[in-house]
Amino acid sequence: MVFEKVKNILAAQFDVDEDSITMETDILEDLEADSLDVMDLMMTLGDEFDMQVDESEIENITTVGALVNFIEANS
């Protein structure tokens, strides 16, 4: 369920096909996200999943799988 929501948000924000996003998708390389994109994404996910995201934790989240695991552990 979390993965499906994350895929939907990523597809909309980065204008990519939702089916191309897997747990192994690299947010910076595969989705070509820059630091501003990542901050915007974290704010969107924070609102969607009602959680706070500390900036120091963002640096460790590089793949969609890591993002899903982070959300599941913190929401």
Phi, psi and omega in degrees: 000312179298316180301318180296318178295317180296316178301317180298315180295314180297317180300318180290315184290324185254007177052053177235162178291128181304325181291344180276351182267123178238177177296336182271354181301127177275123185296318182283314185277307185288324181263357179055043180276142172256181185297325177293319176300318182295318179296317178298317178299315181296323178293318178298314180293324177300318178292315184296319185255009177051061180215159175264139178241118179279135183303326181293334180282335183297323183301332183273354183260104183246335182243164177298321178300316178296323178294314179299316179298319178298314181296314180299325181280339188241002181244000000 
